[in-house]
């Protein structure tokens, strides 16, 4: 009974100290003249560089408190949630307890409304990578931000490539990296990346997946060769082809024969895509590029306009 009473007393003292720490956060910051901000709901959030100074040794407990407030803020049904406030709460959480897990990806999901907010999301994800180097998910979200919101395909490819081989990484990730690198670095860069993966792995299934991606790249290289032949046809005849076979048509054929539309399988041909008019292999039915929906293209356009507006002041 004595032990139980003492244990209860210690818990009460701990809770009391934590309550005092939270209650005096604002006053402490005002006395220290550091960057703290009062949110619309009354809580004072310290800048990340000072969060630990006002935790009085209860870093993890105070981090949990700010995390709870962040979840409440994100889950509110009220309109006009201040994402700057949410970012500040999450920054305080990871400053107090950088070993936390979910808050980093929570930031990636919520902090995506402006170039400035995405930069803060990226900083949080970079911190998550530093403290959880074997977790592929933070790298994945950071790579997505870099590609989709910031249109930095090569930087996104490098970020995602660093996740390849980590436990739990999706099997499609290496092929996504290759497509990102081909968009700016060229097909040779993409094929070189995949070839290096083939040489590094002993997993026969993964080797087969990488080899399939290499096949896609080679088919794309041949499609681009046909694109050049199509331009020659246009200049010679003053009109576009109606079918790919027109490139072989006499009396002045552009090509003597068409390359294979699939490297290892017969029965496939080059056709014109009904929607885009592009020359595609009937095996793959699309070109080797990242496929983005129309709605996502519209979102990327709005982001591009926001970045330009910021750049121009």
Residue frames relative to the residue before (quaternion, step in Angstrom):
aa qw qx qy qz dx dy dz
X 1.0000 0.0000 0.0000 0.0000 0.00 0.00 0.00
X 0.6461 0.5158 -0.3194 0.4630 3.57 1.02 -0.83
X 0.6445 0.5279 -0.3154 0.4543 3.54 0.99 -0.91
X 0.6483 0.5221 -0.3093 0.4598 3.57 0.97 -0.92
X 0.6583 0.5067 -0.3107 0.4618 3.58 0.93 -0.88
X 0.6601 0.4996 -0.3108 0.4670 3.58 0.95 -0.84
X 0.6440 0.5190 -0.3243 0.4591 3.56 0.97 -0.85
X 0.6486 0.5090 -0.3193 0.4673 3.56 1.00 -0.86
X 0.6400 0.5286 -0.3262 0.4523 3.57 0.98 -0.80
X 0.6475 0.5102 -0.3281 0.4612 3.59 0.98 -0.81
X 0.6442 0.5153 -0.3273 0.4608 3.59 0.97 -0.82
X 0.6505 0.5126 -0.3236 0.4575 3.57 0.97 -0.84
X 0.6429 0.5129 -0.3300 0.4633 3.59 0.99 -0.76
X 0.6332 0.5364 -0.3262 0.4527 3.55 1.02 -0.82
X 0.6653 0.4941 -0.2977 0.4740 3.56 0.90 -0.95
X 0.6484 0.5284 -0.3222 0.4434 3.56 0.96 -0.87
X 0.6515 0.5073 -0.3188 0.4654 3.57 0.95 -0.84
X 0.6480 0.5183 -0.3196 0.4575 3.58 0.98 -0.85
X 0.6443 0.5155 -0.3227 0.4637 3.58 0.95 -0.85
X 0.6454 0.5121 -0.3171 0.4697 3.56 0.99 -0.83
X 0.6365 0.5390 -0.3292 0.4427 3.57 0.99 -0.86
X 0.6801 0.4769 -0.2899 0.4754 3.55 0.92 -0.91
X 0.6784 0.5178 -0.2978 0.4277 3.54 0.89 -0.94
X 0.7472 0.4012 -0.2223 0.4810 3.57 1.06 -0.72
X 0.3436 0.7641 -0.4909 0.2391 3.60 1.22 0.10
X 0.6977 0.4806 -0.2822 0.4502 3.56 0.77 -1.04
X 0.6655 0.5051 -0.3069 0.4559 3.55 0.91 -0.90
X 0.6364 0.5339 -0.3278 0.4500 3.56 0.98 -0.82
X 0.6681 0.5046 -0.2992 0.4576 3.54 0.94 -0.89
X 0.6417 0.5133 -0.3356 0.4606 3.55 0.95 -0.77
X 0.6590 0.5071 -0.3093 0.4614 3.57 1.00 -0.78
X 0.7128 0.4425 -0.2538 0.4814 3.58 1.07 -0.77
X 0.3062 -0.7769 0.4927 0.2448 3.58 1.27 -0.27
X 0.4109 0.6807 -0.4924 0.3540 3.55 0.87 1.02
X 0.6530 -0.5423 0.3673 0.3803 3.54 -1.33 0.23
X 0.1895 0.7358 -0.6300 0.1605 3.55 -0.49 1.25
X 0.1620 -0.8029 0.5689 0.0735 3.53 -1.09 0.64
X 0.3161 -0.7261 0.5786 0.1950 3.56 -0.96 0.90
X 0.3294 -0.7501 0.5394 0.1944 3.57 -0.68 1.09
X 0.6918 -0.4873 0.3378 0.4122 3.51 -1.32 0.30
X 0.7084 0.4317 -0.2681 0.4898 3.60 1.16 -0.45
X 0.6994 -0.5554 0.2480 0.3753 3.57 1.19 0.55
X 0.6134 0.5615 -0.3692 0.4150 3.61 1.14 -0.36
X 0.3148 -0.7312 0.5746 0.1899 3.56 -1.04 0.79
X 0.1255 -0.8052 0.5788 0.0296 3.58 -0.70 1.12
X 0.3550 -0.7509 0.5123 0.2183 3.60 -0.72 0.99
X 0.5540 -0.5291 0.4956 0.4093 3.52 -1.27 0.26
X 0.6323 -0.5878 0.3375 0.3753 3.61 -1.01 0.73
X 0.6476 0.5395 -0.3318 0.4237 3.59 1.07 -0.68
X 0.7479 0.3665 -0.2110 0.5117 3.61 1.21 -0.39
X 0.4064 0.7522 -0.4570 0.2453 3.58 1.27 -0.12
X 0.6993 0.4780 -0.2860 0.4481 3.58 0.87 -0.91
X 0.5946 0.5949 -0.3680 0.3963 3.60 1.12 -0.57
X 0.7609 0.3605 -0.2038 0.4996 3.56 1.05 -0.68
X 0.5067 0.6631 -0.4192 0.3575 3.61 1.27 0.19
X 0.2794 -0.7963 0.4945 0.2080 3.61 1.28 -0.27
X 0.7365 -0.4253 0.2264 0.4749 3.59 1.02 0.79
X 0.6474 0.4979 -0.3192 0.4807 3.57 1.26 -0.16
X 0.0186 0.8614 -0.5067 0.0293 3.56 0.92 0.97
X 0.7081 0.4680 -0.2731 0.4526 3.57 0.74 -1.08
X 0.6581 0.5121 -0.3185 0.4508 3.58 0.95 -0.84
X 0.6737 0.4748 -0.2989 0.4809 3.59 0.94 -0.85
X 0.5957 0.5526 -0.3534 0.4635 3.57 1.13 -0.66
X 0.6424 0.5150 -0.3229 0.4667 3.59 0.98 -0.82
X 0.6307 0.5358 -0.3315 0.4531 3.55 1.03 -0.80
X 0.6899 0.4585 -0.2880 0.4805 3.60 0.84 -0.93
X 0.6088 0.5463 -0.3499 0.4565 3.60 1.09 -0.68
X 0.6339 0.5209 -0.3239 0.4711 3.58 0.98 -0.83
X 0.6671 0.4890 -0.3084 0.4698 3.59 0.94 -0.83
X 0.6210 0.5400 -0.3421 0.4537 3.58 1.05 -0.70
X 0.6579 0.4962 -0.3078 0.4756 3.58 0.93 -0.88
X 0.6440 0.5157 -0.3213 0.4648 3.57 0.97 -0.82
X 0.6594 0.5106 -0.3111 0.4558 3.57 0.95 -0.86
X 0.6832 0.4797 -0.2904 0.4677 3.59 0.91 -0.90
X 0.7289 0.4418 -0.2427 0.4632 3.56 1.05 -0.71
X 0.4274 0.7194 -0.4662 0.2872 3.59 1.21 0.02
X 0.4044 -0.7062 0.5305 0.2372 3.55 -1.14 0.65
X 0.4985 0.6498 -0.4335 0.3760 3.56 1.28 -0.06
X 0.4823 -0.6586 0.4900 0.3058 3.56 -1.12 0.59
X 0.7970 0.3513 -0.2275 0.4354 3.53 -1.29 0.34
X 0.1308 0.7921 -0.5790 0.1418 3.56 0.88 0.89
X 0.3587 -0.7434 0.5288 0.1976 3.56 -0.82 1.03
X 0.2570 -0.7982 0.5249 0.1465 3.58 -0.29 1.23
X 0.5409 0.5774 -0.4119 0.4520 3.58 1.20 -0.31
X 0.6349 0.5115 -0.3193 0.4830 3.57 1.05 -0.78
X 0.6558 0.5116 -0.3133 0.4582 3.57 0.93 -0.90
X 0.6401 0.5195 -0.3226 0.4652 3.58 0.96 -0.84
X 0.6582 0.5179 -0.3127 0.4480 3.57 0.94 -0.88
X 0.6346 0.5200 -0.3278 0.4684 3.58 1.02 -0.77
X 0.6863 0.4826 -0.2894 0.4609 3.58 0.86 -0.95
X 0.6226 0.5323 -0.3371 0.4641 3.57 1.05 -0.72
X 0.6418 0.5070 -0.3188 0.4790 3.57 1.06 -0.73
X 0.6155 0.5639 -0.3404 0.4328 3.58 1.01 -0.85
X 0.7579 0.3911 -0.2269 0.4703 3.58 0.70 -1.07
X 0.5695 0.5526 -0.3962 0.4619 3.60 1.20 -0.29
X 0.6919 0.4689 -0.2658 0.4803 3.57 1.03 -0.82
X 0.8064 0.0300 0.0246 0.5901 3.57 1.00 -0.85
X 0.1316 -0.8494 0.5070 0.0644 3.58 0.29 1.23
X 0.6146 0.5681 -0.3503 0.4205 3.61 1.22 -0.30
X 0.4090 0.6902 -0.4925 0.3374 3.59 1.23 0.10
X 0.4024 -0.7424 0.4971 0.1996 3.55 -1.20 0.43
X 0.7876 0.4027 -0.2138 0.4144 3.54 0.30 -1.29
X 0.6006 0.5986 -0.3924 0.3564 3.69 0.86 -0.70
X 0.6032 0.5643 -0.3745 0.4213 3.61 1.04 -0.60
X 0.7237 0.4093 -0.2462 0.4982 3.58 0.85 -0.93
X 0.5371 0.5879 -0.3932 0.4597 3.57 1.23 -0.45
X 0.6352 0.5241 -0.3173 0.4703 3.57 1.02 -0.82
X 0.6501 0.5308 -0.3240 0.4366 3.59 0.94 -0.86
X 0.6778 0.4982 -0.2874 0.4580 3.58 1.02 -0.81
X 0.7824 0.3782 -0.1807 0.4606 3.58 0.92 -0.91
X 0.7358 0.4240 -0.2437 0.4686 3.60 0.94 -0.78
X 0.4505 0.6956 -0.4381 0.3483 3.57 0.35 1.22
X 0.4537 0.7197 -0.4248 0.3095 3.57 1.05 0.71
X 0.7945 0.0954 -0.0554 0.5971 3.60 1.20 -0.26
X 0.6600 -0.5064 0.3590 0.4232 3.62 -1.16 0.37
X 0.6568 0.5173 -0.3177 0.4472 3.59 0.97 -0.83
X 0.6681 0.5014 -0.2968 0.4628 3.57 0.96 -0.92
X 0.6421 0.5174 -0.3269 0.4617 3.60 1.00 -0.78
X 0.6070 0.5420 -0.3579 0.4579 3.60 1.04 -0.67
X 0.6569 0.4905 -0.3127 0.4798 3.58 1.00 -0.77
X 0.6015 0.5410 -0.3440 0.4766 3.56 1.09 -0.69
X 0.6577 0.5178 -0.3057 0.4538 3.57 0.94 -0.90
X 0.6394 0.5235 -0.3302 0.4561 3.60 0.97 -0.83
X 0.6428 0.5123 -0.3185 0.4722 3.57 1.03 -0.78
X 0.6678 0.4940 -0.3043 0.4663 3.58 0.94 -0.87
X 0.6205 0.5280 -0.3430 0.4675 3.60 1.04 -0.70
X 0.6314 0.5080 -0.3262 0.4868 3.57 1.06 -0.72
X 0.6312 0.5355 -0.3238 0.4582 3.56 1.04 -0.81
X 0.6382 0.5179 -0.3213 0.4704 3.59 1.02 -0.79
X 0.6472 0.5330 -0.3183 0.4424 3.58 0.98 -0.85
X 0.7572 0.3738 -0.2042 0.4952 3.59 0.96 -0.83
X 0.7600 0.2194 -0.1506 0.5929 3.60 1.24 -0.31
X 0.0291 -0.8729 0.4866 0.0193 3.61 0.69 1.05
X 0.7038 0.4588 -0.2726 0.4689 3.61 1.15 -0.44
X 0.5722 0.5664 -0.3808 0.4547 3.58 1.29 0.09
X 0.3358 -0.7879 0.4837 0.1804 3.59 -0.45 1.20
X 0.5814 0.6578 -0.3688 0.3053 3.60 1.10 -0.65
X 0.6421 0.5110 -0.3393 0.4600 3.61 0.96 -0.75
X 0.6329 0.5159 -0.3258 0.4766 3.58 1.05 -0.74
X 0.6319 0.5415 -0.3297 0.4457 3.56 1.02 -0.80
X 0.6903 0.4715 -0.2811 0.4714 3.59 0.85 -0.96
X 0.6321 0.5163 -0.3336 0.4718 3.58 1.01 -0.74
X 0.6514 0.5105 -0.3122 0.4665 3.59 0.95 -0.85
X 0.6303 0.5244 -0.3361 0.4635 3.59 1.01 -0.76
X 0.6445 0.5173 -0.3256 0.4593 3.59 0.89 -0.89
X 0.6744 0.5046 -0.2985 0.4488 3.56 0.90 -0.94
X 0.6976 0.4545 -0.2787 0.4787 3.59 0.97 -0.79
X 0.7814 0.4006 -0.2112 0.4292 3.56 0.57 -1.19
X 0.7827 0.3483 -0.1853 0.4814 3.58 0.72 -1.03
X 0.7854 0.3261 -0.1670 0.4989 3.58 1.00 -0.77
X 0.2987 -0.7952 0.4789 0.2216 3.60 1.33 -0.16
X 0.4124 0.6530 -0.5062 0.3839 3.54 0.87 1.08
X 0.1598 -0.8609 0.4753 0.0857 3.56 0.47 1.27
X 0.6939 0.4763 -0.2952 0.4522 3.59 0.85 -0.89
X 0.6318 0.5118 -0.3323 0.4780 3.58 1.04 -0.74
X 0.6350 0.5189 -0.3204 0.4743 3.58 1.03 -0.81
X 0.6362 0.5329 -0.3270 0.4521 3.58 0.99 -0.84
X 0.6541 0.5067 -0.3139 0.4656 3.59 0.96 -0.84
X 0.6482 0.5193 -0.3162 0.4584 3.57 0.97 -0.85
X 0.6970 0.4618 -0.2735 0.4755 3.57 0.87 -0.96
X 0.6102 0.5596 -0.3547 0.4344 3.59 1.04 -0.72
X 0.6384 0.5361 -0.3320 0.4413 3.58 1.06 -0.68
X 0.6467 0.5042 -0.3210 0.4738 3.60 1.26 -0.27
X 0.5173 0.6492 -0.4193 0.3675 3.59 1.20 -0.41
X 0.7749 0.3091 -0.2514 0.4907 3.55 -0.82 1.01
X 0.5590 0.5782 -0.4065 0.4336 3.59 1.21 -0.21
X 0.6268 -0.5632 0.3859 0.3754 3.57 -1.13 0.63
X 0.8203 0.2507 -0.1971 0.4748 3.56 -0.92 0.95
X 0.4395 0.7079 -0.4568 0.3115 3.58 1.24 -0.11
X 0.5013 -0.6559 0.4614 0.3249 3.63 -0.86 0.87
X 0.5477 -0.6490 0.4202 0.3198 3.57 -1.00 0.80
X 0.6443 0.5412 -0.3298 0.4281 3.60 1.15 -0.51
X 0.4838 0.7225 -0.4186 0.2621 3.59 1.20 -0.39
X 0.6569 0.5013 -0.3510 0.4405 3.67 0.80 -0.77
X 0.6563 0.5008 -0.3184 0.4659 3.59 1.01 -0.74
X 0.6076 0.5333 -0.3461 0.4761 3.58 1.12 -0.63
X 0.6300 0.5292 -0.3261 0.4656 3.58 0.98 -0.84
X 0.6529 0.5199 -0.3143 0.4524 3.57 0.93 -0.91
X 0.6589 0.5019 -0.3143 0.4638 3.60 0.94 -0.81
X 0.6361 0.5181 -0.3295 0.4672 3.57 1.00 -0.78
X 0.6833 0.4791 -0.2950 0.4653 3.58 0.91 -0.85
X 0.6420 0.5250 -0.3368 0.4458 3.59 1.05 -0.65
X 0.6020 0.5973 -0.3587 0.3901 3.59 1.13 -0.63
X 0.8004 0.1892 -0.1027 0.5595 3.60 1.10 -0.63
X 0.7393 0.4227 -0.2349 0.4686 3.56 0.99 -0.75
X 0.5593 -0.6220 0.3874 0.3876 3.58 1.24 -0.22
X 0.6508 -0.5381 0.3770 0.3805 3.54 -1.28 0.45
X 0.6170 0.5623 -0.3559 0.4200 3.58 1.03 -0.71
X 0.6384 0.5189 -0.3208 0.4694 3.58 1.02 -0.80
X 0.6619 0.5093 -0.3025 0.4594 3.58 0.95 -0.90
X 0.6854 0.4763 -0.2957 0.4647 3.59 0.87 -0.90
X 0.6165 0.5475 -0.3432 0.4498 3.58 1.08 -0.68
X 0.6299 0.5318 -0.3216 0.4658 3.56 1.04 -0.81
X 0.6917 0.4734 -0.2841 0.4656 3.58 0.86 -0.94
X 0.6305 0.5343 -0.3375 0.4506 3.56 1.01 -0.77
X 0.6418 0.5186 -0.3257 0.4616 3.59 1.01 -0.77
X 0.6311 0.5243 -0.3332 0.4645 3.60 1.06 -0.71
X 0.6204 0.5389 -0.3398 0.4573 3.58 1.01 -0.77
X 0.6866 0.4908 -0.2791 0.4581 3.56 0.96 -0.87
X 0.7069 0.4895 -0.2614 0.4386 3.58 1.12 -0.67
X 0.7325 0.4286 -0.2411 0.4707 3.61 1.12 -0.51
X 0.3036 -0.7283 0.5862 0.1840 3.52 -1.24 0.62
X 0.5085 0.6454 -0.4104 0.3956 3.57 1.34 -0.07
X 0.3620 -0.7701 0.4842 0.2035 3.58 -0.43 1.22
X 0.6149 0.5439 -0.3553 0.4469 3.58 1.07 -0.66
X 0.6700 0.4842 -0.3014 0.4752 3.58 0.93 -0.89
X 0.6066 0.5503 -0.3542 0.4514 3.57 1.03 -0.73
X 0.6515 0.5149 -0.3118 0.4618 3.58 0.99 -0.85
X 0.6383 0.5224 -0.3217 0.4650 3.58 1.04 -0.77
X 0.6664 0.4889 -0.3014 0.4754 3.58 0.95 -0.87
X 0.6377 0.5269 -0.3263 0.4574 3.57 1.03 -0.78
X 0.6178 0.5323 -0.3398 0.4685 3.58 1.08 -0.70
X 0.6488 0.5069 -0.3163 0.4713 3.56 1.00 -0.79
X 0.6214 0.5280 -0.3354 0.4717 3.59 1.06 -0.72
X 0.6153 0.5381 -0.3370 0.4672 3.57 1.08 -0.70
X 0.6289 0.5322 -0.3285 0.4619 3.58 1.01 -0.83
X 0.6548 0.5139 -0.3117 0.4582 3.56 0.98 -0.87
X 0.6607 0.5003 -0.3143 0.4629 3.59 0.93 -0.84
X 0.6338 0.5135 -0.3278 0.4766 3.59 1.01 -0.77
X 0.6378 0.5135 -0.3253 0.4729 3.59 1.03 -0.75
X 0.6162 0.5372 -0.3469 0.4597 3.58 1.01 -0.76
X 0.6702 0.4846 -0.2944 0.4790 3.60 0.97 -0.82
X 0.6195 0.5358 -0.3426 0.4601 3.58 1.08 -0.71
X 0.6499 0.5039 -0.3199 0.4705 3.59 1.01 -0.75
X 0.5879 0.5477 -0.3559 0.4772 3.58 1.15 -0.62
X 0.6647 0.4840 -0.2973 0.4853 3.59 1.00 -0.82
X 0.5820 0.5650 -0.3726 0.4508 3.61 1.11 -0.60
X 0.6561 0.5022 -0.3089 0.4711 3.58 0.97 -0.84
X 0.6438 0.5076 -0.3188 0.4756 3.57 1.01 -0.81
X 0.6158 0.5519 -0.3378 0.4495 3.59 1.08 -0.72
X 0.6398 0.5168 -0.3256 0.4664 3.60 1.01 -0.77
X 0.6309 0.5202 -0.3304 0.4714 3.57 1.02 -0.79
X 0.6276 0.5377 -0.3305 0.4558 3.58 0.97 -0.86
X 0.6490 0.5266 -0.3120 0.4519 3.58 0.94 -0.94
X 0.6785 0.4902 -0.2992 0.4580 3.58 0.87 -0.92
X 0.6790 0.4964 -0.2947 0.4535 3.58 0.99 -0.76
X 0.8161 0.3007 -0.1119 0.4807 3.56 0.89 -0.94
X 0.4200 -0.7305 0.4542 0.2892 3.59 1.24 -0.20
X 0.7403 0.2855 -0.2140 0.5698 3.58 1.21 0.43
X 0.5453 -0.6212 0.4562 0.3297 3.55 -1.26 0.36
X 0.5886 -0.5519 0.4451 0.3885 3.56 -1.28 0.25
X 0.3630 -0.7086 0.5588 0.2321 3.57 -1.19 0.54
X 0.7591 0.0046 -0.0197 0.6506 3.53 1.30 -0.42
X 0.6445 -0.5567 0.3499 0.3902 3.57 -1.14 0.57
X 0.5989 0.5881 -0.3550 0.4116 3.58 1.09 -0.66
X 0.5114 0.6472 -0.4200 0.3785 3.62 1.20 -0.34
X 0.5775 0.5991 -0.3749 0.4086 3.59 1.17 -0.50
X 0.6941 0.4414 -0.2558 0.5079 3.60 1.29 -0.36
X 0.4885 0.7216 -0.4042 0.2782 3.56 1.30 -0.27
X 0.4108 -0.6773 0.5488 0.2670 3.62 -1.02 0.81
X 0.5752 -0.0252 -0.7841 -0.2317 1.57 -2.45 0.34
X 0.7567 0.3142 -0.1791 0.5446 3.59 1.22 -0.28
X 0.0676 -0.8486 0.5236 0.0346 3.61 0.48 1.16
X 0.4766 -0.6605 0.5040 0.2875 3.53 -1.11 0.74
X 0.7949 0.1367 -0.0511 0.5889 3.57 1.04 -0.84
X 0.4674 -0.6558 0.5101 0.3021 3.57 -1.18 0.50
X 0.7837 -0.0817 0.0508 0.6136 3.57 1.14 -0.66
X 0.4756 -0.6576 0.5062 0.2919 3.56 -1.27 0.41
X 0.4864 -0.6363 0.4975 0.3331 3.59 -1.05 0.64
X 0.6363 -0.5194 0.3947 0.4119 3.57 -1.23 0.38
X 0.4028 -0.7225 0.5156 0.2233 3.56 -1.07 0.80
X 0.7546 0.1024 -0.1097 0.6388 3.57 1.34 -0.06
X 0.5135 -0.7174 0.3718 0.2888 3.55 -0.69 1.08
X 0.8335 0.2605 -0.0872 0.4793 3.58 0.85 -0.96
X 0.7361 0.3811 -0.2204 0.5142 3.60 1.22 -0.28
X 0.3633 -0.7186 0.5533 0.2134 3.55 -1.09 0.76
X 0.6872 0.5263 -0.3433 0.3645 3.55 -1.33 0.16
X 0.6522 0.4778 -0.3287 0.4881 3.58 1.24 0.13
X 0.1432 -0.8054 0.5744 0.0313 3.55 -1.14 0.67
X 0.5352 -0.5887 0.4948 0.3496 3.51 -1.40 0.12
X 0.0039 -0.7981 0.6009 -0.0443 3.57 -0.86 1.02
X 0.4626 -0.6323 0.5326 0.3203 3.55 -1.34 0.21
X 0.4354 -0.6980 0.5017 0.2674 3.56 -0.75 1.04
X 0.5032 -0.6978 0.4256 0.2807 3.56 -0.79 1.04
X 0.7209 0.4405 -0.2526 0.4717 3.60 1.03 -0.72
X 0.8044 0.3074 -0.1432 0.4879 3.58 0.79 -1.00
X 0.3870 -0.7236 0.4824 0.3065 3.58 1.16 -0.53
X 0.4650 0.6860 -0.4431 0.3418 3.60 1.25 0.08
X 0.4787 -0.6149 0.5330 0.3296 3.53 -1.24 0.46
X 0.0584 0.8044 -0.5850 0.0862 3.58 -0.67 1.11
X 0.5121 -0.6005 0.5132 0.3373 3.52 -1.30 0.39
X 0.4744 -0.6721 0.4798 0.3051 3.59 -0.94 0.79
X 0.5682 0.5755 -0.3915 0.4390 3.60 1.25 -0.19
X 0.7861 0.3150 -0.1658 0.5054 3.61 0.80 -0.99
X 0.2532 -0.8250 0.4713 0.1819 3.60 1.20 -0.55
X 0.7735 0.1715 -0.1578 0.5894 3.61 1.18 0.26
X 0.5478 -0.6111 0.4582 0.3413 3.55 -1.28 0.31
X 0.5684 -0.5987 0.4479 0.3433 3.54 -1.29 0.42
X 0.4325 0.6545 -0.4969 0.3711 3.53 0.06 1.34
X 0.5883 -0.5544 0.4381 0.3931 3.54 -1.25 0.28
X 0.2547 -0.7800 0.5563 0.1316 3.55 -0.80 1.00
X 0.0385 -0.8035 0.5921 -0.0473 3.54 -0.59 1.23
X 0.4673 -0.6871 0.4793 0.2825 3.58 -0.87 0.93
X 0.6513 -0.5225 0.3746 0.4031 3.56 -1.24 0.40
X 0.6467 0.5151 -0.3315 0.4545 3.58 0.98 -0.78
X 0.6623 0.4872 -0.3097 0.4776 3.58 1.01 -0.77
X 0.6004 0.5424 -0.3606 0.4640 3.60 1.09 -0.63
X 0.6413 0.5181 -0.3197 0.4669 3.56 1.02 -0.81
X 0.6416 0.5145 -0.3204 0.4701 3.59 1.01 -0.81
X 0.6517 0.5079 -0.3177 0.4651 3.59 0.95 -0.84
X 0.6224 0.5375 -0.3419 0.4547 3.57 1.05 -0.72
X 0.6462 0.5082 -0.3201 0.4709 3.59 0.96 -0.85
X 0.6483 0.5095 -0.3205 0.4663 3.58 0.99 -0.79
X 0.6215 0.5353 -0.3408 0.4594 3.57 1.02 -0.79
X 0.6560 0.5104 -0.3054 0.4645 3.56 0.98 -0.85
X 0.6394 0.5175 -0.3281 0.4644 3.60 1.02 -0.75
X 0.6548 0.5069 -0.3171 0.4623 3.57 0.97 -0.83
X 0.6487 0.5109 -0.3166 0.4669 3.57 1.00 -0.82
X 0.6405 0.5287 -0.3196 0.4563 3.55 1.01 -0.86
X 0.6539 0.4992 -0.3121 0.4752 3.58 1.00 -0.80
X 0.6541 0.5285 -0.3115 0.4426 3.57 0.97 -0.88
X 0.7278 0.4268 -0.2262 0.4869 3.55 1.06 -0.84
X 0.5544 -0.6464 0.3790 0.3621 3.56 1.27 0.14
